[in-house]
């Protein structure tokens, strides 16, 4: 319901107060569920391989797993070269210069590609 809240508003099924009550109820239920989330998922006996997730790993090696995944050649982010202009965009950010550039209008703009 919360994902499609606009539809419920448009049809008059919910009003803003009811939407707030819905959100509060969801947060309360998630707080109640949180302590049991890992055991519940573990009860399905999915392996780390099947889940293909770096988070919630059985061995607890979350950050090591994320780093290893990022380094894999088959990672979609590693399939292409750095786009034209990105080095010129990143260099001022690294040096801390991009945020200090002012336009003629006096507003701040980051470096442009």
Gaussian input, Z-matrix of N, CA and C with variables (Angstrom, degrees):
# hf/3-21g

backbone

0 1
 N
 C     1     B1
 C     2     B2     1     A1
 N     3     B3     2     A2     1     D1
 C     4     B4     3     A3     2     D2
 C     5     B5     4     A4     3     D3
 N     6     B6     5     A5     4     D4
 C     7     B7     6     A6     5     D5
 C     8     B8     7     A7     6     D6
 N     9     B9     8     A8     7     D7
 C    10    B10     9     A9     8     D8
 C    11    B11    10    A10     9     D9
 N    12    B12    11    A11    10    D10
 C    13    B13    12    A12    11    D11
 C    14    B14    13    A13    12    D12
 N    15    B15    14    A14    13    D13
 C    16    B16    15    A15    14    D14
 C    17    B17    16    A16    15    D15
 N    18    B18    17    A17    16    D16
 C    19    B19    18    A18    17    D17
 C    20    B20    19    A19    18    D18
 N    21    B21    20    A20    19    D19
 C    22    B22    21    A21    20    D20
 C    23    B23    22    A22    21    D21
 N    24    B24    23    A23    22    D22
 C    25    B25    24    A24    23    D23
 C    26    B26    25    A25    24    D24
 N    27    B27    26    A26    25    D25
 C    28    B28    27    A27    26    D26
 C    29    B29    28    A28    27    D27
 N    30    B30    29    A29    28    D28
 C    31    B31    30    A30    29    D29
 C    32    B32    31    A31    30    D30
 N    33    B33    32    A32    31    D31
 C    34    B34    33    A33    32    D32
 C    35    B35    34    A34    33    D33
 N    36    B36    35    A35    34    D34
 C    37    B37    36    A36    35    D35
 C    38    B38    37    A37    36    D36
 N    39    B39    38    A38    37    D37
 C    40    B40    39    A39    38    D38
 C    41    B41    40    A40    39    D39
 N    42    B42    41    A41    40    D40
 C    43    B43    42    A42    41    D41
 C    44    B44    43    A43    42    D42
 N    45    B45    44    A44    43    D43
 C    46    B46    45    A45    44    D44
 C    47    B47    46    A46    45    D45
 N    48    B48    47    A47    46    D46
 C    49    B49    48    A48    47    D47
 C    50    B50    49    A49    48    D48
 N    51    B51    50    A50    49    D49
 C    52    B52    51    A51    50    D50
 C    53    B53    52    A52    51    D51
 N    54    B54    53    A53    52    D52
 C    55    B55    54    A54    53    D53
 C    56    B56    55    A55    54    D54
 N    57    B57    56    A56    55    D55
 C    58    B58    57    A57    56    D56
 C    59    B59    58    A58    57    D57
 N    60    B60    59    A59    58    D58
 C    61    B61    60    A60    59    D59
 C    62    B62    61    A61    60    D60
 N    63    B63    62    A62    61    D61
 C    64    B64    63    A63    62    D62
 C    65    B65    64    A64    63    D63
 N    66    B66    65    A65    64    D64
 C    67    B67    66    A66    65    D65
 C    68    B68    67    A67    66    D66
 N    69    B69    68    A68    67    D67
 C    70    B70    69    A69    68    D68
 C    71    B71    70    A70    69    D69
 N    72    B72    71    A71    70    D70
 C    73    B73    72    A72    71    D71
 C    74    B74    73    A73    72    D72
 N    75    B75    74    A74    73    D73
 C    76    B76    75    A75    74    D74
 C    77    B77    76    A76    75    D75
 N    78    B78    77    A77    76    D76
 C    79    B79    78    A78    77    D77
 C    80    B80    79    A79    78    D78
 N    81    B81    80    A80    79    D79
 C    82    B82    81    A81    80    D80
 C    83    B83    82    A82    81    D81
 N    84    B84    83    A83    82    D82
 C    85    B85    84    A84    83    D83
 C    86    B86    85    A85    84    D84
 N    87    B87    86    A86    85    D85
 C    88    B88    87    A87    86    D86
 C    89    B89    88    A88    87    D87
 N    90    B90    89    A89    88    D88
 C    91    B91    90    A90    89    D89
 C    92    B92    91    A91    90    D90
 N    93    B93    92    A92    91    D91
 C    94    B94    93    A93    92    D92
 C    95    B95    94    A94    93    D93
 N    96    B96    95    A95    94    D94
 C    97    B97    96    A96    95    D95
 C    98    B98    97    A97    96    D96
 N    99    B99    98    A98    97    D97
 C   100   B100    99    A99    98    D98
 C   101   B101   100   A100    99    D99
 N   102   B102   101   A101   100   D100
 C   103   B103   102   A102   101   D101
 C   104   B104   103   A103   102   D102
 N   105   B105   104   A104   103   D103
 C   106   B106   105   A105   104   D104
 C   107   B107   106   A106   105   D105
 N   108   B108   107   A107   106   D106
 C   109   B109   108   A108   107   D107
 C   110   B110   109   A109   108   D108
 N   111   B111   110   A110   109   D109
 C   112   B112   111   A111   110   D110
 C   113   B113   112   A112   111   D111
 N   114   B114   113   A113   112   D112
 C   115   B115   114   A114   113   D113
 C   116   B116   115   A115   114   D114
 N   117   B117   116   A116   115   D115
 C   118   B118   117   A117   116   D116
 C   119   B119   118   A118   117   D117
 N   120   B120   119   A119   118   D118
 C   121   B121   120   A120   119   D119
 C   122   B122   121   A121   120   D120
 N   123   B123   122   A122   121   D121
 C   124   B124   123   A123   122   D122
 C   125   B125   124   A124   123   D123
 N   126   B126   125   A125   124   D124
 C   127   B127   126   A126   125   D125
 C   128   B128   127   A127   126   D126
 N   129   B129   128   A128   127   D127
 C   130   B130   129   A129   128   D128
 C   131   B131   130   A130   129   D129
 N   132   B132   131   A131   130   D130
 C   133   B133   132   A132   131   D131
 C   134   B134   133   A133   132   D132
 N   135   B135   134   A134   133   D133
 C   136   B136   135   A135   134   D134
 C   137   B137   136   A136   135   D135
 N   138   B138   137   A137   136   D136
 C   139   B139   138   A138   137   D137
 C   140   B140   139   A139   138   D138
 N   141   B141   140   A140   139   D139
 C   142   B142   141   A141   140   D140
 C   143   B143   142   A142   141   D141
 N   144   B144   143   A143   142   D142
 C   145   B145   144   A144   143   D143
 C   146   B146   145   A145   144   D144
 N   147   B147   146   A146   145   D145
 C   148   B148   147   A147   146   D146
 C   149   B149   148   A148   147   D147
 N   150   B150   149   A149   148   D148
 C   151   B151   150   A150   149   D149
 C   152   B152   151   A151   150   D150
 N   153   B153   152   A152   151   D151
 C   154   B154   153   A153   152   D152
 C   155   B155   154   A154   153   D153
 N   156   B156   155   A155   154   D154
 C   157   B157   156   A156   155   D155
 C   158   B158   157   A157   156   D156
 N   159   B159   158   A158   157   D157
 C   160   B160   159   A159   158   D158
 C   161   B161   160   A160   159   D159
 N   162   B162   161   A161   160   D160
 C   163   B163   162   A162   161   D161
 C   164   B164   163   A163   162   D162
 N   165   B165   164   A164   163   D163
 C   166   B166   165   A165   164   D164
 C   167   B167   166   A166   165   D165
 N   168   B168   167   A167   166   D166
 C   169   B169   168   A168   167   D167
 C   170   B170   169   A169   168   D168
 N   171   B171   170   A170   169   D169
 C   172   B172   171   A171   170   D170
 C   173   B173   172   A172   171   D171
 N   174   B174   173   A173   172   D172
 C   175   B175   174   A174   173   D173
 C   176   B176   175   A175   174   D174
 N   177   B177   176   A176   175   D175
 C   178   B178   177   A177   176   D176
 C   179   B179   178   A178   177   D177
 N   180   B180   179   A179   178   D178
 C   181   B181   180   A180   179   D179
 C   182   B182   181   A181   180   D180
 N   183   B183   182   A182   181   D181
 C   184   B184   183   A183   182   D182
 C   185   B185   184   A184   183   D183
 N   186   B186   185   A185   184   D184
 C   187   B187   186   A186   185   D185
 C   188   B188   187   A187   186   D186
 N   189   B189   188   A188   187   D187
 C   190   B190   189   A189   188   D188
 C   191   B191   190   A190   189   D189
 N   192   B192   191   A191   190   D190
 C   193   B193   192   A192   191   D191
 C   194   B194   193   A193   192   D192
 N   195   B195   194   A194   193   D193
 C   196   B196   195   A195   194   D194
 C   197   B197   196   A196   195   D195
 N   198   B198   197   A197   196   D196
 C   199   B199   198   A198   197   D197
 C   200   B200   199   A199   198   D198
 N   201   B201   200   A200   199   D199
 C   202   B202   201   A201   200   D200
 C   203   B203   202   A202   201   D201
 N   204   B204   203   A203   202   D202
 C   205   B205   204   A204   203   D203
 C   206   B206   205   A205   204   D204
 N   207   B207   206   A206   205   D205
 C   208   B208   207   A207   206   D206
 C   209   B209   208   A208   207   D207
 N   210   B210   209   A209   208   D208
 C   211   B211   210   A210   209   D209
 C   212   B212   211   A211   210   D210
 N   213   B213   212   A212   211   D211
 C   214   B214   213   A213   212   D212
 C   215   B215   214   A214   213   D213
 N   216   B216   215   A215   214   D214
 C   217   B217   216   A216   215   D215
 C   218   B218   217   A217   216   D216
 N   219   B219   218   A218   217   D217
 C   220   B220   219   A219   218   D218
 C   221   B221   220   A220   219   D219
 N   222   B222   221   A221   220   D220
 C   223   B223   222   A222   221   D221
 C   224   B224   223   A223   222   D222
 N   225   B225   224   A224   223   D223
 C   226   B226   225   A225   224   D224
 C   227   B227   226   A226   225   D225
 N   228   B228   227   A227   226   D226
 C   229   B229   228   A228   227   D227
 C   230   B230   229   A229   228   D228
 N   231   B231   230   A230   229   D229
 C   232   B232   231   A231   230   D230
 C   233   B233   232   A232   231   D231
 N   234   B234   233   A233   232   D232
 C   235   B235   234   A234   233   D233
 C   236   B236   235   A235   234   D234
 N   237   B237   236   A236   235   D235
 C   238   B238   237   A237   236   D236
 C   239   B239   238   A238   237   D237
 N   240   B240   239   A239   238   D238
 C   241   B241   240   A240   239   D239
 C   242   B242   241   A241   240   D240
 N   243   B243   242   A242   241   D241
 C   244   B244   243   A243   242   D242
 C   245   B245   244   A244   243   D243
 N   246   B246   245   A245   244   D244
 C   247   B247   246   A246   245   D245
 C   248   B248   247   A247   246   D246
 N   249   B249   248   A248   247   D247
 C   250   B250   249   A249   248   D248
 C   251   B251   250   A250   249   D249
 N   252   B252   251   A251   250   D250
 C   253   B253   252   A252   251   D251
 C   254   B254   253   A253   252   D252
 N   255   B255   254   A254   253   D253
 C   256   B256   255   A255   254   D254
 C   257   B257   256   A256   255   D255
 N   258   B258   257   A257   256   D256
 C   259   B259   258   A258   257   D257
 C   260   B260   259   A259   258   D258
 N   261   B261   260   A260   259   D259
 C   262   B262   261   A261   260   D260
 C   263   B263   262   A262   261   D261
 N   264   B264   263   A263   262   D262
 C   265   B265   264   A264   263   D263
 C   266   B266   265   A265   264   D264
 N   267   B267   266   A266   265   D265
 C   268   B268   267   A267   266   D266
 C   269   B269   268   A268   267   D267
 N   270   B270   269   A269   268   D268
 C   271   B271   270   A270   269   D269
 C   272   B272   271   A271   270   D270
 N   273   B273   272   A272   271   D271
 C   274   B274   273   A273   272   D272
 C   275   B275   274   A274   273   D273
 N   276   B276   275   A275   274   D274
 C   277   B277   276   A276   275   D275
 C   278   B278   277   A277   276   D276
 N   279   B279   278   A278   277   D277
 C   280   B280   279   A279   278   D278
 C   281   B281   280   A280   279   D279
 N   282   B282   281   A281   280   D280
 C   283   B283   282   A282   281   D281
 C   284   B284   283   A283   282   D282
 N   285   B285   284   A284   283   D283
 C   286   B286   285   A285   284   D284
 C   287   B287   286   A286   285   D285
 N   288   B288   287   A287   286   D286
 C   289   B289   288   A288   287   D287
 C   290   B290   289   A289   288   D288
 N   291   B291   290   A290   289   D289
 C   292   B292   291   A291   290   D290
 C   293   B293   292   A292   291   D291
 N   294   B294   293   A293   292   D292
 C   295   B295   294   A294   293   D293
 C   296   B296   295   A295   294   D294
 N   297   B297   296   A296   295   D295
 C   298   B298   297   A297   296   D296
 C   299   B299   298   A298   297   D297
 N   300   B300   299   A299   298   D298
 C   301   B301   300   A300   299   D299
 C   302   B302   301   A301   300   D300
 N   303   B303   302   A302   301   D301
 C   304   B304   303   A303   302   D302
 C   305   B305   304   A304   303   D303
 N   306   B306   305   A305   304   D304
 C   307   B307   306   A306   305   D305
 C   308   B308   307   A307   306   D306
 N   309   B309   308   A308   307   D307
 C   310   B310   309   A309   308   D308
 C   311   B311   310   A310   309   D309
 N   312   B312   311   A311   310   D310
 C   313   B313   312   A312   311   D311
 C   314   B314   313   A313   312   D312
 N   315   B315   314   A314   313   D313
 C   316   B316   315   A315   314   D314
 C   317   B317   316   A316   315   D315
 N   318   B318   317   A317   316   D316
 C   319   B319   318   A318   317   D317
 C   320   B320   319   A319   318   D318
 N   321   B321   320   A320   319   D319
 C   322   B322   321   A321   320   D320
 C   323   B323   322   A322   321   D321
 N   324   B324   323   A323   322   D322
 C   325   B325   324   A324   323   D323
 C   326   B326   325   A325   324   D324
 N   327   B327   326   A326   325   D325
 C   328   B328   327   A327   326   D326
 C   329   B329   328   A328   327   D327
 N   330   B330   329   A329   328   D328
 C   331   B331   330   A330   329   D329
 C   332   B332   331   A331   330   D330
 N   333   B333   332   A332   331   D331
 C   334   B334   333   A333   332   D332
 C   335   B335   334   A334   333   D333
 N   336   B336   335   A335   334   D334
 C   337   B337   336   A336   335   D335
 C   338   B338   337   A337   336   D336

   B1=1.4506
   B2=1.5168
   B3=1.3448
   B4=1.4568
   B5=1.5287
   B6=1.3255
   B7=1.4634
   B8=1.5277
   B9=1.3164
   B10=1.4637
   B11=1.5248
   B12=1.2949
   B13=1.4589
   B14=1.5253
   B15=1.3180
   B16=1.4669
   B17=1.5176
   B18=1.3257
   B19=1.4666
   B20=1.5292
   B21=1.3102
   B22=1.4620
   B23=1.5310
   B24=1.3507
   B25=1.4685
   B26=1.5229
   B27=1.3392
   B28=1.4713
   B29=1.5244
   B30=1.3168
   B31=1.4705
   B32=1.5255
   B33=1.3397
   B34=1.4526
   B35=1.5249
   B36=1.3197
   B37=1.4574
   B38=1.5248
   B39=1.3488
   B40=1.4635
   B41=1.5148
   B42=1.3240
   B43=1.4574
   B44=1.5364
   B45=1.3343
   B46=1.4637
   B47=1.5298
   B48=1.3189
   B49=1.4691
   B50=1.5271
   B51=1.3266
   B52=1.4643
   B53=1.5314
   B54=1.3395
   B55=1.4665
   B56=1.5294
   B57=1.3314
   B58=1.4653
   B59=1.5234
   B60=1.3227
   B61=1.4648
   B62=1.5349
   B63=1.3378
   B64=1.4618
   B65=1.5238
   B66=1.3334
   B67=1.4629
   B68=1.5343
   B69=1.3200
   B70=1.4675
   B71=1.5233
   B72=1.3299
   B73=1.4621
   B74=1.5312
   B75=1.3316
   B76=1.4674
   B77=1.5190
   B78=1.3238
   B79=1.4729
   B80=1.5217
   B81=1.3224
   B82=1.4667
   B83=1.5228
   B84=1.3276
   B85=1.4662
   B86=1.5293
   B87=1.3326
   B88=1.4654
   B89=1.5229
   B90=1.3339
   B91=1.4714
   B92=1.5175
   B93=1.3298
   B94=1.4603
   B95=1.5285
   B96=1.3290
   B97=1.4614
   B98=1.5225
   B99=1.3237
   B100=1.4643
   B101=1.5265
   B102=1.3378
   B103=1.4671
   B104=1.5307
   B105=1.3187
   B106=1.4632
   B107=1.5223
   B108=1.3342
   B109=1.4641
   B110=1.5283
   B111=1.3191
   B112=1.4681
   B113=1.5281
   B114=1.3381
   B115=1.4670
   B116=1.5406
   B117=1.3197
   B118=1.4650
   B119=1.5202
   B120=1.3228
   B121=1.4652
   B122=1.5270
   B123=1.3243
   B124=1.4647
   B125=1.5271
   B126=1.3238
   B127=1.4619
   B128=1.5319
   B129=1.3387
   B130=1.4614
   B131=1.5240
   B132=1.3239
   B133=1.4571
   B134=1.5301
   B135=1.3402
   B136=1.4548
   B137=1.5207
   B138=1.3127
   B139=1.4627
   B140=1.5304
   B141=1.3369
   B142=1.4581
   B143=1.5269
   B144=1.3354
   B145=1.4615
   B146=1.5254
   B147=1.3197
   B148=1.4624
   B149=1.5290
   B150=1.3201
   B151=1.4588
   B152=1.5230
   B153=1.3380
   B154=1.4613
   B155=1.5237
   B156=1.3112
   B157=1.4535
   B158=1.5208
   B159=1.3196
   B160=1.4624
   B161=1.5148
   B162=1.3248
   B163=1.4584
   B164=1.5183
   B165=1.3008
   B166=1.4588
   B167=1.5109
   B168=1.2961
   B169=1.4632
   B170=1.5321
   B171=1.2973
   B172=1.4613
   B173=1.5239
   B174=1.3587
   B175=1.4675
   B176=1.5266
   B177=1.3442
   B178=1.4508
   B179=1.5166
   B180=1.3207
   B181=1.4657
   B182=1.5333
   B183=1.3286
   B184=1.4610
   B185=1.5253
   B186=1.3258
   B187=1.4574
   B188=1.5199
   B189=1.3047
   B190=1.4588
   B191=1.5318
   B192=1.3237
   B193=1.4581
   B194=1.5233
   B195=1.3372
   B196=1.4632
   B197=1.5257
   B198=1.3281
   B199=1.4617
   B200=1.5263
   B201=1.3207
   B202=1.4602
   B203=1.5254
   B204=1.3378
   B205=1.4597
   B206=1.5296
   B207=1.3207
   B208=1.4611
   B209=1.5219
   B210=1.3151
   B211=1.4651
   B212=1.5216
   B213=1.3245
   B214=1.4665
   B215=1.5315
   B216=1.3340
   B217=1.4693
   B218=1.5243
   B219=1.3310
   B220=1.4713
   B221=1.5286
   B222=1.3411
   B223=1.4595
   B224=1.5262
   B225=1.3461
   B226=1.4678
   B227=1.5310
   B228=1.3241
   B229=1.4595
   B230=1.5277
   B231=1.3336
   B232=1.4585
   B233=1.5263
   B234=1.3149
   B235=1.4570
   B236=1.5185
   B237=1.3046
   B238=1.4552
   B239=1.5231
   B240=1.3269
   B241=1.4591
   B242=1.5217
   B243=1.2976
   B244=1.4580
   B245=1.5311
   B246=1.3328
   B247=1.4673
   B248=1.5253
   B249=1.3403
   B250=1.4618
   B251=1.5289
   B252=1.3151
   B253=1.4517
   B254=1.5143
   B255=1.3329
   B256=1.4687
   B257=1.5310
   B258=1.3307
   B259=1.4644
   B260=1.5297
   B261=1.3251
   B262=1.4551
   B263=1.5230
   B264=1.3215
   B265=1.4648
   B266=1.5252
   B267=1.3236
   B268=1.4658
   B269=1.5305
   B270=1.3275
   B271=1.4667
   B272=1.5275
   B273=1.3523
   B274=1.4749
   B275=1.5266
   B276=1.3345
   B277=1.4652
   B278=1.5219
   B279=1.3130
   B280=1.4639
   B281=1.5331
   B282=1.3205
   B283=1.4740
   B284=1.5199
   B285=1.3499
   B286=1.4497
   B287=1.5147
   B288=1.3276
   B289=1.4537
   B290=1.5233
   B291=1.3213
   B292=1.4649
   B293=1.5110
   B294=1.3204
   B295=1.4535
   B296=1.5142
   B297=1.3292
   B298=1.4585
   B299=1.5198
   B300=1.3235
   B301=1.4587
   B302=1.5163
   B303=1.3110
   B304=1.4622
   B305=1.5156
   B306=1.3192
   B307=1.4588
   B308=1.5195
   B309=1.3319
   B310=1.4595
   B311=1.5204
   B312=1.3423
   B313=1.4588
   B314=1.5245
   B315=1.3509
   B316=1.4551
   B317=1.5089
   B318=1.3323
   B319=1.4663
   B320=1.5257
   B321=1.3078
   B322=1.4675
   B323=1.5170
   B324=1.3342
   B325=1.4583
   B326=1.5068
   B327=1.3280
   B328=1.4649
   B329=1.5234
   B330=1.2926
   B331=1.4644
   B332=1.5137
   B333=1.3114
   B334=1.4608
   B335=1.5149
   B336=1.3448
   B337=1.4631
   B338=1.5113
   A1=111.00
   A2=115.38
   A3=118.43
   A4=111.30
   A5=117.47
   A6=120.62
   A7=111.78
   A8=117.89
   A9=122.30
   A10=111.11
   A11=116.88
   A12=122.33
   A13=112.68
   A14=117.17
   A15=120.21
   A16=111.29
   A17=116.88
   A18=120.16
   A19=110.84
   A20=116.70
   A21=120.07
   A22=111.50
   A23=115.79
   A24=119.19
   A25=110.53
   A26=116.22
   A27=120.85
   A28=111.73
   A29=116.70
   A30=119.87
   A31=111.94
   A32=116.45
   A33=119.65
   A34=113.14
   A35=116.06
   A36=120.10
   A37=111.83
   A38=116.82
   A39=121.86
   A40=110.18
   A41=116.05
   A42=120.68
   A43=107.77
   A44=119.44
   A45=121.12
   A46=114.25
   A47=117.56
   A48=119.75
   A49=110.91
   A50=116.02
   A51=119.83
   A52=110.80
   A53=116.44
   A54=120.07
   A55=110.22
   A56=117.19
   A57=120.70
   A58=110.85
   A59=116.59
   A60=120.51
   A61=110.44
   A62=116.75
   A63=121.60
   A64=110.06
   A65=116.37
   A66=120.39
   A67=111.35
   A68=116.92
   A69=121.06
   A70=110.94
   A71=116.56
   A72=120.64
   A73=111.18
   A74=116.48
   A75=119.87
   A76=110.38
   A77=117.20
   A78=120.62
   A79=111.23
   A80=117.48
   A81=121.09
   A82=110.88
   A83=116.70
   A84=120.34
   A85=111.32
   A86=117.04
   A87=119.71
   A88=110.93
   A89=116.92
   A90=119.78
   A91=111.29
   A92=116.90
   A93=120.42
   A94=111.47
   A95=116.40
   A96=121.90
   A97=113.28
   A98=117.06
   A99=122.23
   A100=114.19
   A101=121.25
   A102=119.49
   A103=113.42
   A104=116.95
   A105=120.75
   A106=113.35
   A107=118.33
   A108=120.98
   A109=112.38
   A110=117.21
   A111=119.89
   A112=110.80
   A113=119.49
   A114=117.93
   A115=113.03
   A116=117.42
   A117=119.27
   A118=111.53
   A119=117.16
   A120=120.18
   A121=109.96
   A122=116.58
   A123=119.98
   A124=112.07
   A125=117.35
   A126=120.59
   A127=112.22
   A128=117.71
   A129=120.51
   A130=111.61
   A131=116.74
   A132=123.96
   A133=113.01
   A134=117.20
   A135=120.31
   A136=108.04
   A137=116.80
   A138=119.91
   A139=109.30
   A140=116.11
   A141=120.57
   A142=109.74
   A143=116.58
   A144=120.57
   A145=110.64
   A146=117.49
   A147=121.43
   A148=110.38
   A149=117.29
   A150=120.66
   A151=111.44
   A152=116.77
   A153=122.97
   A154=110.34
   A155=115.65
   A156=121.34
   A157=109.50
   A158=114.97
   A159=118.94
   A160=111.00
   A161=116.97
   A162=121.29
   A163=109.79
   A164=116.95
   A165=120.87
   A166=112.82
   A167=117.54
   A168=121.07
   A169=110.36
   A170=115.07
   A171=120.85
   A172=111.24
   A173=116.16
   A174=119.54
   A175=113.51
   A176=117.91
   A177=121.85
   A178=114.83
   A179=118.06
   A180=122.45
   A181=111.09
   A182=116.78
   A183=122.18
   A184=111.62
   A185=117.71
   A186=120.68
   A187=111.91
   A188=116.78
   A189=120.13
   A190=110.57
   A191=115.65
   A192=120.66
   A193=111.64
   A194=117.55
   A195=120.66
   A196=110.91
   A197=116.67
   A198=120.66
   A199=110.58
   A200=116.81
   A201=120.64
   A202=111.26
   A203=117.34
   A204=120.74
   A205=110.74
   A206=116.54
   A207=120.45
   A208=111.47
   A209=118.02
   A210=122.03
   A211=113.12
   A212=119.33
   A213=121.63
   A214=111.35
   A215=117.04
   A216=119.99
   A217=112.88
   A218=118.23
   A219=120.77
   A220=113.12
   A221=116.94
   A222=120.93
   A223=107.88
   A224=118.47
   A225=120.58
   A226=113.76
   A227=117.32
   A228=119.70
   A229=112.28
   A230=116.59
   A231=120.72
   A232=112.28
   A233=117.98
   A234=121.33
   A235=113.84
   A236=118.68
   A237=119.91
   A238=110.08
   A239=113.84
   A240=119.64
   A241=109.70
   A242=115.72
   A243=121.24
   A244=107.82
   A245=118.65
   A246=120.69
   A247=112.04
   A248=115.18
   A249=120.70
   A250=109.76
   A251=115.67
   A252=120.90
   A253=115.03
   A254=118.14
   A255=118.88
   A256=111.27
   A257=117.04
   A258=118.90
   A259=110.72
   A260=115.86
   A261=119.63
   A262=111.11
   A263=116.50
   A264=121.89
   A265=111.11
   A266=116.30
   A267=121.85
   A268=111.69
   A269=118.07
   A270=120.41
   A271=113.15
   A272=119.73
   A273=118.61
   A274=112.67
   A275=117.15
   A276=119.49
   A277=110.40
   A278=116.13
   A279=120.61
   A280=110.11
   A281=116.39
   A282=120.16
   A283=112.06
   A284=118.66
   A285=121.93
   A286=113.49
   A287=117.48
   A288=120.71
   A289=113.27
   A290=118.23
   A291=120.89
   A292=112.85
   A293=119.04
   A294=121.49
   A295=113.69
   A296=117.40
   A297=120.39
   A298=113.59
   A299=117.34
   A300=120.35
   A301=110.41
   A302=116.86
   A303=121.96
   A304=108.87
   A305=115.74
   A306=120.36
   A307=109.15
   A308=116.14
   A309=120.69
   A310=111.12
   A311=116.82
   A312=120.36
   A313=111.95
   A314=116.49
   A315=119.55
   A316=114.14
   A317=118.44
   A318=119.36
   A319=109.18
   A320=115.10
   A321=120.53
   A322=109.37
   A323=115.79
   A324=122.66
   A325=107.73
   A326=117.98
   A327=119.04
   A328=109.80
   A329=115.32
   A330=119.44
   A331=109.13
   A332=115.86
   A333=120.37
   A334=109.86
   A335=114.66
   A336=119.83
   A337=110.80
   D1=-41.19
   D2=-175.56
   D3=-65.86
   D4=-34.36
   D5=179.03
   D6=-66.72
   D7=-32.72
   D8=-177.64
   D9=-110.84
   D10=35.58
   D11=-175.58
   D12=-57.89
   D13=-35.99
   D14=-179.55
   D15=-59.68
   D16=-37.62
   D17=178.54
   D18=-65.27
   D19=-39.68
   D20=179.86
   D21=-69.29
   D22=-33.96
   D23=174.69
   D24=-68.10
   D25=-44.77
   D26=-175.79
   D27=-61.97
   D28=-34.58
   D29=-178.73
   D30=-88.07
   D31=-5.37
   D32=179.77
   D33=78.99
   D34=9.89
   D35=-179.39
   D36=-70.05
   D37=-33.50
   D38=178.09
   D39=-128.42
   D40=150.06
   D41=171.66
   D42=-111.24
   D43=169.72
   D44=-177.01
   D45=-56.19
   D46=-36.76
   D47=178.84
   D48=-64.45
   D49=-41.49
   D50=178.40
   D51=-66.87
   D52=-35.76
   D53=177.81
   D54=-63.71
   D55=-40.12
   D56=176.13
   D57=-63.40
   D58=-40.48
   D59=177.95
   D60=-63.64
   D61=-39.56
   D62=178.15
   D63=-61.77
   D64=-48.24
   D65=-179.82
   D66=-60.79
   D67=-43.31
   D68=178.24
   D69=-61.61
   D70=-42.87
   D71=179.59
   D72=-63.49
   D73=-41.01
   D74=178.69
   D75=-63.36
   D76=-45.76
   D77=179.08
   D78=-61.36
   D79=-40.81
   D80=178.38
   D81=-64.03
   D82=-43.41
   D83=179.52
   D84=-65.20
   D85=-39.87
   D86=178.11
   D87=-65.20
   D88=-38.46
   D89=176.22
   D90=-63.37
   D91=-38.25
   D92=177.90
   D93=-68.31
   D94=-35.85
   D95=-176.66
   D96=-79.61
   D97=-30.30
   D98=-172.72
   D99=-49.80
   D100=-46.48
   D101=-178.66
   D102=-63.02
   D103=-23.82
   D104=-177.56
   D105=-103.60
   D106=3.22
   D107=-174.32
   D108=-61.98
   D109=-49.15
   D110=-178.22
   D111=-64.33
   D112=-48.64
   D113=177.58
   D114=-60.33
   D115=-36.37
   D116=178.02
   D117=-63.16
   D118=-45.61
   D119=178.26
   D120=-65.95
   D121=-42.61
   D122=178.51
   D123=-60.33
   D124=-30.06
   D125=-178.06
   D126=-64.99
   D127=-20.81
   D128=175.88
   D129=-80.37
   D130=-10.78
   D131=175.12
   D132=59.76
   D133=37.16
   D134=174.03
   D135=-80.02
   D136=137.35
   D137=178.52
   D138=-78.75
   D139=163.47
   D140=175.40
   D141=-58.96
   D142=-34.50
   D143=-179.85
   D144=-63.94
   D145=-44.26
   D146=-179.17
   D147=-68.06
   D148=-42.83
   D149=-180.00
   D150=-67.38
   D151=-30.37
   D152=-178.68
   D153=49.63
   D154=46.67
   D155=-178.95
   D156=-126.69
   D157=137.40
   D158=175.34
   D159=-81.67
   D160=-22.87
   D161=-179.95
   D162=-86.71
   D163=143.85
   D164=178.46
   D165=71.76
   D166=26.36
   D167=-178.44
   D168=-66.33
   D169=145.66
   D170=-179.91
   D171=-61.50
   D172=-37.81
   D173=-177.58
   D174=-84.97
   D175=-4.55
   D176=177.49
   D177=77.23
   D178=5.43
   D179=-176.95
   D180=-88.31
   D181=60.11
   D182=-174.22
   D183=-64.52
   D184=-55.05
   D185=-174.54
   D186=-69.11
   D187=-38.08
   D188=177.14
   D189=-62.38
   D190=-40.27
   D191=179.48
   D192=-67.49
   D193=-42.60
   D194=177.44
   D195=-60.88
   D196=-42.85
   D197=179.98
   D198=-64.58
   D199=-44.18
   D200=179.61
   D201=-62.67
   D202=-41.41
   D203=178.12
   D204=-62.81
   D205=-40.81
   D206=-179.56
   D207=-64.91
   D208=-28.80
   D209=-178.32
   D210=-83.00
   D211=-16.16
   D212=-176.08
   D213=-62.46
   D214=135.65
   D215=178.23
   D216=-63.09
   D217=-28.78
   D218=-178.41
   D219=-80.63
   D220=-5.39
   D221=175.65
   D222=-60.13
   D223=129.37
   D224=-177.43
   D225=-54.75
   D226=-31.05
   D227=179.32
   D228=-69.88
   D229=-17.33
   D230=-179.82
   D231=-98.17
   D232=9.24
   D233=-175.35
   D234=-86.16
   D235=-14.07
   D236=-177.36
   D237=-131.53
   D238=161.12
   D239=176.09
   D240=-72.99
   D241=168.53
   D242=176.80
   D243=-65.42
   D244=129.10
   D245=-179.14
   D246=-61.27
   D247=151.77
   D248=177.46
   D249=-55.92
   D250=137.63
   D251=175.32
   D252=88.42
   D253=-14.34
   D254=-174.83
   D255=-67.64
   D256=-37.07
   D257=179.43
   D258=-64.99
   D259=-38.28
   D260=178.23
   D261=-67.52
   D262=-30.12
   D263=178.89
   D264=-75.67
   D265=-42.59
   D266=-174.65
   D267=-74.89
   D268=-39.34
   D269=-175.65
   D270=-53.34
   D271=-48.75
   D272=178.29
   D273=-64.33
   D274=-31.85
   D275=178.31
   D276=-66.06
   D277=-41.32
   D278=-179.59
   D279=-66.16
   D280=-39.50
   D281=179.85
   D282=-78.78
   D283=-7.81
   D284=179.06
   D285=78.76
   D286=20.83
   D287=-176.68
   D288=-94.17
   D289=-26.12
   D290=-171.10
   D291=-63.15
   D292=-37.98
   D293=-176.87
   D294=-73.47
   D295=-11.37
   D296=-176.81
   D297=-96.16
   D298=-3.23
   D299=-179.09
   D300=-78.28
   D301=129.40
   D302=177.90
   D303=-112.88
   D304=140.40
   D305=175.55
   D306=-86.04
   D307=175.33
   D308=179.09
   D309=-60.42
   D310=-29.42
   D311=179.78
   D312=-79.02
   D313=-9.62
   D314=178.51
   D315=88.81
   D316=3.62
   D317=178.78
   D318=-94.32
   D319=152.60
   D320=-179.46
   D321=-83.82
   D322=137.47
   D323=174.53
   D324=-136.29
   D325=136.63
   D326=175.07
   D327=-68.25
   D328=166.19
   D329=176.53
   D330=-56.56
   D331=144.74
   D332=-177.95
   D333=-104.09
   D334=148.81
   D335=177.52
   D336=-68.34

